[in-house]
Amino acid sequence: MHGTLRLPRYALAHQVVYLRLASTVTPKSATAQPTDRNVPPPNPPRGAKKIDLKPGPVKPSTLRVDSIPSRRPSQDSASLSYYRPPRHNTPPKRVETSLNALALAKQDINSAIERGVLEPIPKDATPFKRFTHQVFQLLKFYFRGLKSINTHRKQAAAIAARARSGGALPSRAEQRFIGMYRRDVLKLIPFVIIVTIAEELIPFIALYAPGMLPSTCILPGQRDRIASRARNKQLIALLNHRSVFEAICKEAKQSGFVPVQKISNPGAVCSILGLPSWGPTTLNAWRIRRHLNTVAMDDERLRYEGCGRHLTIPELEEALVERGMIPESEYPSVDAMRAHLNWWLDSAEVLPEGANLVSRRLLMLGLIGSQK
């Protein structure tokens, strides 16, 4: 009975469909014609070669010595051989310290006069006038340095206000400028007290405690000597603690990263990074975490701004030293330093499973320190 009722309904449905097909006229706007302007271009054939505008090396899942790419298409043949950590096989040259603090102060003053930082001493000046002239010039130099800190305060505030108002975000150079200003502010009050009470102690501070001086109150000769002493300390740590960094590489041979708590001597890692190494193990581990987290943020900025393509020679040297990579010579080439920096950025970008920003970079410091 159900079958007899269903047949007429299906027949009626077929008739409705036939009538619909016969009477319905599709409007022109409903169907896209070949000449329609809104038609997207046809898809390219699957066999077409894809053009990569920014070629780069294939990054390995774990960082090993034999897994580092041997070629970088974005580099020329002159810098390919430097796509690795810097290597040092000879101990550093000893920084000349035979002069006492007063002799070094005179040397720094003469160097500043030659570079035009301080005004020269009059030729017909008496010994007393020479002394008073030098003291007056140093006071002027320190006063200008303190005024520069106030100028930097206004510039840092302007950068922050621009970002808060929806303007351009701070660039890497601006962020580093703000960080330098904040460090100078912390040193400002002790420095003002020293200049007011005992200005003659400043050469001793520059020699034995350079970290107490604001960046705007350092003479060129003092700055060069501070950089040379810091470079030598890092090289000595690199050569004296090679077994520590070899153990780091061995620990991370399979996983591709090393947790901080697995390091046997965190003080050696602090030394190669240019950080203070005194204190207990927990304090050194905290220094390592804080520094490498800061370096990781700086790595992102460098990648965003062209991987250091526009950095000057002093900026490249500073970036390498902050990552534990001491240039191979006192006057390295720009291509070599950029290749070292690119090696770091490419290797740090790969995060194996279970790794974090700090543990990955600890393995890279192991490769740097072991001279692989």
C-alpha positions as CSV (number, residue, x, y, z in Angstrom):
1,M,0.0,0.0,0.0
2,H,2.9,2.3,0.7
3,G,4.4,1.5,-2.6
4,T,1.2,2.5,-4.5
5,L,1.2,5.9,-2.7
6,R,4.8,6.7,-3.3
7,L,4.8,6.2,-7.1
8,P,2.5,9.1,-7.9
9,R,4.5,11.4,-5.6
10,Y,7.8,10.6,-7.3
11,A,6.2,11.1,-10.7
12,L,4.9,14.5,-9.6
13,A,8.3,15.5,-8.3
14,H,9.9,14.6,-11.7
15,Q,7.4,16.7,-13.5
16,V,8.1,19.7,-11.2
17,V,11.8,19.2,-11.9
18,Y,11.3,19.1,-15.6
19,L,9.1,22.2,-15.5
20,R,11.7,24.0,-13.4
21,L,14.5,23.3,-15.8
22,A,12.4,24.4,-18.7
23,S,11.2,27.7,-17.2
24,T,14.1,28.9,-15.2
25,V,16.4,31.4,-16.8
26,T,19.7,32.1,-15.1
27,P,20.5,35.8,-15.0
28,K,23.7,37.1,-16.4
29,S,24.9,38.4,-13.1
30,A,24.6,35.0,-11.4
31,T,27.1,33.2,-13.7
32,A,30.6,34.5,-14.2
33,Q,31.4,34.9,-17.9
34,P,34.9,34.5,-19.2
35,T,35.0,38.3,-19.8
36,D,34.0,39.2,-16.2
37,R,36.5,41.6,-14.7
38,N,36.1,40.0,-11.2
39,V,37.3,36.6,-12.3
40,P,40.6,35.8,-10.5
41,P,43.5,34.8,-12.7
42,P,43.9,31.1,-13.2
43,N,46.1,29.2,-10.7
44,P,49.7,28.6,-11.9
45,P,50.5,25.1,-13.0
46,R,51.8,22.8,-10.3
47,G,55.0,22.3,-12.1
48,A,56.0,26.0,-12.0
49,K,59.2,26.7,-10.1
50,K,58.6,28.7,-6.9
51,I,60.8,31.8,-6.5
52,D,62.2,32.4,-3.1
53,L,63.0,36.1,-2.6
54,K,64.9,35.5,0.6
55,P,66.9,32.2,0.4
56,G,68.4,30.8,3.5
57,P,70.1,27.7,4.8
58,V,68.2,24.7,5.9
59,K,68.2,24.8,9.7
60,P,68.8,21.5,11.5
61,S,66.5,20.2,14.3
62,T,69.5,19.8,16.6
63,L,72.7,21.9,16.7
64,R,75.8,19.8,16.1
65,V,79.1,20.6,14.6
66,D,78.5,18.5,11.6
67,S,74.9,19.9,11.1
68,I,75.8,23.5,10.6
69,P,75.0,24.5,7.0
70,S,78.1,24.8,4.9
71,R,76.7,27.4,2.6
72,R,74.6,30.5,2.9
73,P,73.1,31.6,-0.4
74,S,72.7,35.2,0.9
75,Q,76.5,35.5,1.6
76,D,79.4,35.8,-0.9
77,S,82.2,33.3,-1.0
78,A,84.5,35.5,1.0
79,S,82.4,35.3,4.2
80,L,81.3,31.6,3.9
81,S,84.3,30.4,5.7
82,Y,83.3,32.5,8.7
83,Y,79.8,31.0,9.1
84,R,80.8,29.4,12.4
85,P,81.9,30.6,15.9
86,P,85.1,32.5,16.2
87,R,88.2,30.4,17.0
88,H,91.1,31.3,19.2
89,N,94.2,29.1,19.6
90,T,96.7,31.5,21.2
91,P,96.5,33.3,24.6
92,P,95.6,37.0,24.5
93,K,98.2,39.7,24.6
94,R,98.6,41.2,28.1
95,V,97.2,44.7,28.5
96,E,99.9,47.1,29.4
97,T,99.5,48.0,33.1
98,S,103.0,49.0,34.0
99,L,102.0,52.6,34.4
100,N,100.4,53.7,37.7
101,A,97.0,55.3,37.9
102,L,98.3,58.9,37.7
103,A,100.5,58.1,34.6
104,L,97.5,56.5,33.0
105,A,95.4,59.5,33.8
106,K,97.9,61.8,32.1
107,Q,98.0,59.4,29.1
108,D,94.2,59.5,28.9
109,I,94.2,63.3,29.0
110,N,96.8,63.6,26.3
111,S,94.8,61.1,24.1
112,A,91.6,63.1,24.7
113,I,93.5,66.3,23.7
114,E,94.7,64.7,20.5
115,R,91.2,63.5,19.6
116,G,89.7,67.0,20.2
117,V,87.7,65.9,23.3
118,L,89.7,68.3,25.6
119,E,91.2,71.7,24.8
120,P,95.0,71.6,24.4
121,I,97.2,73.1,27.1
122,P,98.7,76.6,26.2
123,K,102.3,76.3,25.1
124,D,103.5,79.1,27.4
125,A,101.7,77.7,30.5
126,T,103.5,77.4,33.8
127,P,103.4,74.0,35.7
128,F,100.7,75.4,38.0
129,K,98.6,76.7,35.0
130,R,99.0,73.4,33.2
131,F,97.6,71.6,36.3
132,T,94.7,74.0,36.7
133,H,94.0,73.8,33.0
134,Q,93.7,70.0,33.0
135,V,91.6,70.0,36.1
136,F,89.3,72.6,34.6
137,Q,89.0,70.7,31.3
138,L,88.1,67.5,33.2
139,L,85.5,69.3,35.2
140,K,84.0,70.7,32.0
141,F,84.1,67.2,30.4
142,Y,82.3,65.6,33.3
143,F,79.8,68.4,33.5
144,R,79.0,68.0,29.8
145,G,78.6,64.3,30.5
146,L,76.1,64.9,33.2
147,K,74.2,67.3,30.9
148,S,74.1,64.6,28.2
149,I,72.4,62.2,30.7
150,N,69.7,64.8,31.1
151,T,69.4,65.2,27.3
152,H,69.2,61.4,27.0
153,R,66.3,61.4,29.6
154,K,64.3,63.7,27.4
155,Q,65.0,61.7,24.3
156,A,64.1,58.4,26.0
157,A,60.8,60.0,27.2
158,A,60.0,61.2,23.7
159,I,60.6,57.7,22.3
160,A,58.3,56.2,24.9
161,A,55.6,58.9,24.3
162,R,55.7,58.2,20.6
163,A,55.1,54.5,21.2
164,R,52.3,55.1,23.7
165,S,50.5,57.5,21.3
166,G,50.3,54.8,18.6
167,G,53.4,55.9,16.6
168,A,56.3,53.8,15.5
169,L,57.6,51.3,18.0
170,P,61.2,51.8,19.2
171,S,63.9,50.3,16.9
172,R,66.7,48.2,18.1
173,A,69.0,51.2,18.3
174,E,66.4,53.2,20.3
175,Q,65.8,50.3,22.7
176,R,69.5,49.9,23.4
177,F,69.8,53.7,23.8
178,I,67.0,53.6,26.5
179,G,68.8,50.7,28.2
180,M,72.1,52.6,28.3
181,Y,70.4,55.6,29.7
182,R,68.8,53.6,32.5
183,R,72.2,52.1,33.4
184,D,73.7,55.6,33.5
185,V,71.0,56.9,35.8
186,L,71.9,54.2,38.3
187,K,75.5,55.3,38.3
188,L,74.8,59.0,38.4
189,I,74.5,59.6,42.1
190,P,77.7,57.8,43.2
191,F,79.6,59.5,40.3
192,V,78.4,63.0,41.3
193,I,79.5,62.3,44.9
194,I,83.0,61.2,43.8
195,V,83.4,64.2,41.4
196,T,82.4,66.6,44.2
197,I,84.5,65.1,47.0
198,A,87.5,63.5,45.3
199,E,87.8,64.0,41.6
200,E,91.4,62.6,41.6
201,L,89.9,59.1,42.4
202,I,88.3,58.9,38.9
203,P,91.4,57.5,37.2
204,F,91.6,54.7,39.8
205,I,87.9,54.0,39.3
206,A,88.4,53.8,35.5
207,L,91.3,51.4,36.1
208,Y,89.9,49.1,38.8
209,A,86.1,49.6,38.7
210,P,85.1,50.9,35.2
211,G,81.5,49.7,35.7
212,M,80.9,52.6,38.1
213,L,81.4,55.3,35.4
214,P,78.5,56.6,33.3
215,S,79.0,56.0,29.6
216,T,78.9,59.8,29.0
217,C,81.8,60.5,31.4
218,I,84.5,58.1,30.0
219,L,87.5,59.5,28.1
220,P,88.3,57.8,24.8
221,G,91.5,56.3,26.2
222,Q,89.7,54.9,29.2
223,R,87.0,53.4,26.9
224,D,89.6,51.7,24.8
225,R,91.4,50.3,27.8
226,I,88.2,49.1,29.4
227,A,87.3,47.3,26.1
228,S,90.7,45.7,25.8
229,R,90.7,44.4,29.4
230,A,87.2,43.0,29.0
231,R,88.2,41.2,25.8
232,N,91.2,39.7,27.5
233,K,89.1,38.5,30.4
234,Q,86.8,36.7,28.0
235,L,89.6,35.1,26.1
236,I,91.3,33.9,29.3
237,A,88.0,32.3,30.4
238,L,87.6,30.8,26.9
239,L,91.0,29.1,27.0
240,N,91.0,28.2,30.7
241,H,87.6,26.6,30.9
242,R,87.4,24.7,27.6
243,S,86.6,21.5,29.4
244,V,83.5,23.1,30.9
245,F,82.2,23.9,27.4
246,E,83.1,20.5,26.0
247,A,81.0,19.0,28.8
248,I,78.1,21.2,27.7
249,C,78.4,20.0,24.1
250,K,78.5,16.4,25.3
251,E,75.4,16.9,27.5
252,A,73.5,18.3,24.5
253,K,74.7,15.9,21.9
254,Q,71.3,14.2,21.5
255,S,68.8,16.8,22.7
256,G,70.2,19.9,21.1
257,F,69.9,22.0,24.3
258,V,71.3,22.2,27.8
259,P,69.3,23.3,31.0
260,V,71.1,25.8,33.2
261,Q,71.1,23.4,36.2
262,K,73.1,20.9,34.1
263,I,76.1,23.2,33.9
264,S,78.9,22.2,36.2
265,N,80.6,25.7,36.4
266,P,78.1,28.6,35.7
267,G,80.9,31.1,36.6
268,A,82.8,30.0,33.4
269,V,79.7,30.8,31.3
270,C,79.4,34.2,33.0
271,S,83.0,35.0,32.3
272,I,82.7,34.2,28.6
273,L,79.6,36.4,28.4
274,G,81.4,39.3,30.1
275,L,79.3,39.0,33.3
276,P,80.5,39.1,36.9
277,S,81.4,35.6,38.0
278,W,81.6,36.1,41.8
279,G,79.1,34.7,44.2
280,P,77.3,31.3,44.6
281,T,76.2,29.1,41.8
282,T,72.5,30.2,42.0
283,L,73.5,33.8,41.5
284,N,75.6,33.0,38.5
285,A,72.7,30.9,37.1
286,W,70.4,33.8,37.6
287,R,72.8,36.1,35.7
288,I,73.0,33.6,32.8
289,R,69.2,33.4,32.5
290,R,68.7,37.1,32.6
291,H,71.4,37.9,30.1
292,L,70.4,35.2,27.6
293,N,66.7,36.2,27.8
294,T,67.8,39.7,26.9
295,V,70.0,38.4,24.1
296,A,67.0,36.3,22.8
297,M,64.9,39.5,22.5
298,D,67.8,41.2,20.8
299,D,68.0,38.3,18.3
300,E,64.4,38.9,17.3
301,R,65.0,42.6,16.7
302,L,68.1,41.8,14.6
303,R,66.2,39.3,12.4
304,Y,63.4,41.9,12.0
305,E,65.9,44.6,10.9
306,G,68.0,42.5,8.4
307,C,70.2,40.3,10.6
308,G,72.7,43.0,11.3
309,R,73.1,44.1,7.7
310,H,73.2,47.8,8.7
311,L,75.2,47.6,11.9
312,T,78.5,49.4,12.1
313,I,81.8,47.8,13.1
314,P,81.5,48.9,16.8
315,E,77.9,47.7,16.9
316,L,78.9,44.3,15.4
317,E,81.7,43.9,17.9
318,E,79.3,44.7,20.8
319,A,76.7,42.3,19.5
320,L,79.3,39.5,19.2
321,V,80.8,40.1,22.6
322,E,77.3,40.0,24.3
323,R,76.9,36.5,22.8
324,G,80.3,35.3,24.0
325,M,81.9,35.5,20.6
326,I,85.2,37.5,20.8
327,P,86.4,38.6,17.3
328,E,89.3,36.6,16.1
329,S,91.6,39.6,15.8
330,E,91.8,43.1,17.1
331,Y,90.8,44.5,13.7
332,P,88.3,41.9,12.2
333,S,86.7,42.3,8.9
334,V,83.0,43.3,8.6
335,D,82.2,40.2,6.5
336,A,83.6,37.9,9.2
337,M,81.7,39.5,12.0
338,R,78.4,39.5,10.1
339,A,79.0,35.8,9.2
340,H,79.6,35.0,12.9
341,L,76.4,36.9,13.9
342,N,74.4,35.1,11.2
343,W,75.6,31.8,12.5
344,W,74.3,32.6,15.9
345,L,70.9,34.0,14.6
346,D,70.3,31.0,12.4
347,S,71.2,28.4,15.0
348,A,69.3,30.1,17.8
349,E,66.1,30.2,15.7
350,V,65.8,26.4,15.8
351,L,64.2,25.2,19.0
352,P,64.1,21.4,19.5
353,E,61.3,19.8,21.5
354,G,61.7,20.6,25.2
355,A,64.1,23.5,24.6
356,N,63.7,27.1,25.6
357,L,65.4,30.3,24.6
358,V,68.1,30.0,27.4
359,S,68.8,26.2,27.1
360,R,69.3,26.5,23.3
361,R,71.7,29.3,23.6
362,L,73.7,27.5,26.3
363,L,74.5,24.8,23.7
364,M,75.7,27.5,21.3
365,L,77.9,28.9,24.0
366,G,79.2,25.3,24.5
367,L,80.2,25.2,20.8
368,I,81.8,28.7,21.1
369,G,83.8,27.7,24.2
370,S,84.8,24.3,23.0
371,Q,86.1,25.9,19.7
372,K,84.3,23.3,17.6
